[in-house]
Amino acid sequence: MTDLSWMDRGRCTETGDDLHFPEKGHPTKGAKLVCHGCEVRQECLEYALENQEKFGIWGGLSERERRRLRRSAA
C-alpha cells in the first residue's frame, strides 16, 4: 500500500498520540471507540498488518489483537 492519503481522513487526527499509543498497561478502550466510527478503519488495519506495526491501536485493534489475526490468517 503506497497511497497513504487515507491517513489524513482518520478520526485519530482529532486526538493526541497518547490515546492511540498508550503506555503498557494503560487502557485502550478510548482509542478503540475513536476507531469504531472511522471511515478509514479498514485501510488503517491493513496498513498495520502489512507493516507489522508493533505499537499502538491501528484499525481498532491492539498489537496483541493484530498478532492473533495474523496467526489465524496463516
Long-range contacts (C-beta under 8 A, 24 or more apart in sequence): 1-43, 1-46, 1-47, 1-50, 4-47, 6-40, 6-43, 6-44, 7-40, 7-44, 9-39, 9-40, 10-38, 10-40, 10-44, 11-35, 11-37, 11-38, 11-39, 12-38, 20-56, 20-57, 20-58, 21-55, 21-56, 21-57, 22-57, 28-57, 28-62, 31-56, 31-57, 32-57, 32-60, 32-61, 35-59, 35-60, 36-60
